[in-house]
Amino acid sequence: MVDALAALTGRAKSNLSRTLKAMIGYGLIRMERDGRKLAPKLIHDRVVLELALTGPHRQPYRRKETDHE
C-alpha cells in the first residue's frame, strides 16, 4: 500500500514513510494490516484548523548581523 501511495504521489518511499510517521504522531492516521502489508487509514474524516489572528504579538524575525557583512 505504501508503494502504491509513493507511486501515486511521486514521493520517495523513505520520505513518504517519515510523513506517515509524523501523521501517526499527530493522530491523523493509523497503520493497519492488509494481508502481509501495512496500509495507512484515516482516523478522522476532517480536520479543522483554528488560527488566532489576535493575541500575543511577537517581534518579526530579523537576521542577525555578522562581522563579515
Kinemage of the C-alpha trace (Angstrom):
@kinemage 1
@onewidth
@group {chain A} dominant
@subgroup {mainchain}
@vectorlist {calphas} color= white
{ca met a 1} P 0.000 0.000 0.000
{ca val a 2} L 2.800 2.440 0.807
{ca asp a 3} L 4.397 1.538 -2.542
{ca ala a 4} L 1.173 2.467 -4.336
{ca leu a 5} L 0.904 5.724 -2.383
{ca ala a 6} L 4.535 6.571 -3.212
{ca ala a 7} L 3.877 5.939 -6.900
{ca leu a 8} L 0.657 7.970 -6.796
{ca thr a 9} L 2.275 10.964 -5.099
{ca gly a 10} L 5.641 10.756 -6.861
{ca arg a 11} L 7.434 10.886 -3.495
{ca ala a 12} L 10.297 8.674 -2.447
{ca lys a 13} L 9.168 5.826 -0.212
{ca ser a 14} L 11.550 6.921 2.577
{ca asn a 15} L 10.176 10.493 2.550
{ca leu a 16} L 6.626 9.204 2.488
{ca ser a 17} L 7.332 6.915 5.448
{ca arg a 18} L 8.596 9.873 7.506
{ca thr a 19} L 5.481 11.861 6.635
{ca leu a 20} L 3.222 8.952 7.581
{ca lys a 21} L 5.032 8.559 10.921
{ca ala a 22} L 4.506 12.267 11.627
{ca met a 23} L 0.817 11.937 10.735
{ca ile a 24} L 0.550 8.957 13.112
{ca gly a 25} L 2.168 11.077 15.837
{ca tyr a 26} L -0.412 13.825 15.282
{ca gly a 27} L -3.243 11.286 15.482
{ca leu a 28} L -4.360 11.793 11.881
{ca ile a 29} L -3.843 8.240 10.619
{ca arg a 30} L -3.098 4.733 11.850
{ca met a 31} L -1.420 1.853 10.081
{ca glu a 32} L -3.495 -1.307 9.621
{ca arg a 33} L -2.517 -4.715 8.321
{ca asp a 34} L -3.811 -5.521 4.857
{ca gly a 35} L -2.669 -9.108 4.436
{ca arg a 36} L 1.104 -9.009 4.757
{ca lys a 37} L 1.368 -5.254 4.144
{ca leu a 38} L 0.604 -2.180 6.204
{ca ala a 39} L -1.848 0.395 4.888
{ca pro a 40} L -2.451 3.932 6.193
{ca lys a 41} L -6.034 4.529 7.323
{ca leu a 42} L -7.619 7.853 8.206
{ca ile a 43} L -8.807 8.200 11.776
{ca his a 44} L -10.991 11.272 11.162
{ca asp a 45} L -12.986 12.375 8.136
{ca arg a 46} L -11.980 16.025 8.534
{ca val a 47} L -9.534 18.300 10.348
{ca val a 48} L -10.376 21.822 11.462
{ca leu a 49} L -7.518 24.246 11.949
{ca glu a 50} L -8.093 27.304 14.108
{ca leu a 51} L -5.605 30.152 13.959
{ca ala a 52} L -5.762 33.073 16.356
{ca leu a 53} L -5.483 36.333 14.441
{ca thr a 54} L -5.106 38.376 17.602
{ca gly a 55} L -3.238 37.718 20.783
{ca pro a 56} L 0.343 37.924 21.970
{ca his a 57} L 2.471 39.714 19.423
{ca arg a 58} L 5.938 38.529 18.587
{ca gln a 59} L 8.696 40.579 17.146
{ca pro a 60} L 9.265 39.797 13.467
{ca tyr a 61} L 12.282 37.628 12.767
{ca arg a 62} L 15.402 39.627 11.995
{ca arg a 63} L 18.540 38.100 10.642
{ca lys a 64} L 21.468 38.698 12.965
{ca glu a 65} L 24.193 40.832 11.534
{ca thr a 66} L 27.647 39.358 11.480
{ca asp a 67} L 31.071 40.928 11.251
{ca his a 68} L 31.564 39.888 7.642
{ca glu a 69} L 28.522 41.767 6.309
